[in-house]
C-alpha cells in the first residue's frame, strides 16, 4: 500500500524523485532545509514507540523550530536556518570505513 504524498508545504517539489535502492530508506539533507526520508523506513520515538508518518516520503525538521516535530513544517524558511546539504569535510569514521573497504578490494 502506497501512501506517498508529494504535495504540501513540508516537502520540496522533487522529494519523490531520488532513486531508491531495493526498497531501502534514503535520507537526503536538503540545503537550508529538512531531511527527506524516502523508502522503507520505521520512525520511532526515543522510547521505541512507533510514530505513524502518514506517508512514504517525509520531511524531518533540522532547524529545531517546527511546530510539528519531528516533521518539518517549513519554519526553516522564515527562521533563516542555514545548513549545507553535505558535510564540508568527511567524518573521520566514514573515512576509516572507506579506507577499510578499499583495502579489501
PESUL-V225015 format. One record per pair of residues at least 4 apart in sequence whose C-alpha atoms are under 7 Angstrom apart, sorted by sequence separation. I is the first residue (numbers start at 0). J is the second residue. D is the distance in whole Angstrom. If there is no record, write none. Layout:
i: {I	I}
j: {J	J}
d: {D	D}
This chain:
i: {6	10	19	29	43	44	67	74	75	76	89	90	91	92	93	94	95	96	97	98	99	100	5	28	29	43	44	60	67	75	89	19	28	43	44	65	66	5	27	28	42	43	65	26	27	42	60	5	26	27	60	65	5	26	59	60	64	25	26	59	60	24	25	58	59	24	25	58	62	24	23	24	22	23	24	22	38	37	38	62	19	37	36	37	14	36	35	36	35	34	35	33	34	33	34	33	34	33	32	33	15	32	10	9	31	4	31	2	3	31	2	3	4	30	31	2	3	30	1	30	29	28	9	9	8	9	8}
j: {10	14	23	33	47	48	71	78	79	80	93	94	95	96	97	98	99	100	101	102	103	104	10	33	34	48	49	65	72	80	94	25	34	49	50	71	72	12	34	35	49	50	72	34	35	50	68	14	35	36	69	74	15	36	69	70	74	36	37	70	71	36	37	70	71	37	38	71	75	38	38	39	38	39	40	39	55	55	56	80	38	56	56	57	35	57	57	58	58	58	59	58	59	59	60	60	61	61	61	71	56	75	58	58	80	54	81	53	54	82	54	55	56	82	83	55	56	83	55	84	84	84	71	72	72	73	73}
d: {7	6	6	6	5	5	7	6	6	7	7	6	6	6	6	6	6	6	6	6	6	6	7	6	6	5	6	6	7	5	6	7	4	4	7	6	7	7	5	6	6	5	5	6	5	5	7	7	6	7	6	6	7	5	6	5	6	6	7	4	4	7	5	6	5	5	6	5	6	4	6	5	6	5	6	6	6	6	7	6	7	5	6	7	7	5	6	6	5	5	6	6	5	5	7	5	7	5	7	6	7	6	6	6	6	6	4	7	5	5	5	5	7	6	6	6	6	5	7	4	5	5	5	5	7	5	6}
